Amino acid sequence: MEKVTAEVYSQIDNDVYKKEGDIWWKPDTVLHILKTSVNPWRVGYAREVIQKLRIRATDQSALEVGCGGGILTEEIRRMGFATTGIDPAEESIHTARNHARSERLDIRYETGSGEHIPYPDASFDVVFCCDVLEHVEDLPKVISEISRVLKPNGVFIYDTINRTFISKLVAIKIWQEWKRWAFMPPNLHVWNMFIRPDEIKALLQTHGLEWKEHVGSKPNISIPKMLSFLRKRVKGEWTFVELGKNFRLVEDSDMNILYGGYAIKKG
């Protein structure tokens, strides 16, 4: 898989993360859905990997690439890691710092991108990159940089969206485009930038990371019920708060939409 073309990259709206004010932690905002509906699956899987590999988080350092407002970063810190988060959006970093301070969490936040991670080689024991890989212009460079800053035998934990017919229907059409149900901003994701599991496995191998596994996800409710919940929000009967309370992802073997995995830096 190569760097996406300028034509494709111009279609994605990554400026949504640069908006002024707190777009991450206010309960009735679309990005807060990441905390209520995605984090339970995402954090649960990360804990499974950490337990499986017998990682003592309190003795380890972790970096989150593309941390946004810190919704996942704070969970990483609570696991016990000495935690750093980077993001290219200064506004999101500002929000993340303020929220960590309010929670009395010691997290280092700095502005930086996945293509140019601002730390020396072999700086971290674990690197997280979640809901980010499908947003970057130069995916091979991001994977290369993540490998570079990982220590030998360090762990890379990630999730991303598969490029399938189902992901186009659900993540693009239903979640973004079709006004009857859409709850995400237009062009938040671009289908051509989604990543098939075989593509990321090949990239990991190319950059010295040994792929170990992939897991899938599914909604905790049926598709008809999910559509009815999304419709309630569109009609103003529910806010994002109610949606987040009733809709979340759970682990599954289905990798047609959002899937996660991990790899280990070759020693």
TAHU-V127914 format. One record per helix or strand. SS is the DSSP state (H for helix, E for strand). FROM is the first residue (numbers start at 1). TO is the last residue. Records with the same first field share a line. If there is no record, write none. Layout:
BEGIN
SS = FROM-TO ; FROM-TO
END
This chain:
BEGIN
H = 6-9 ; 14-18 ; 30-52 ; 57-59 ; 73-79 ; 90-102 ; 133-135 ; 139-149 ; 165-177 ; 191-193 ; 197-206 ; 223-234 ; 240-246
E = 61-65 ; 82-87 ; 107-111 ; 113-113 ; 116-116 ; 124-130 ; 150-161 ; 209-219 ; 249-252 ; 258-265
END
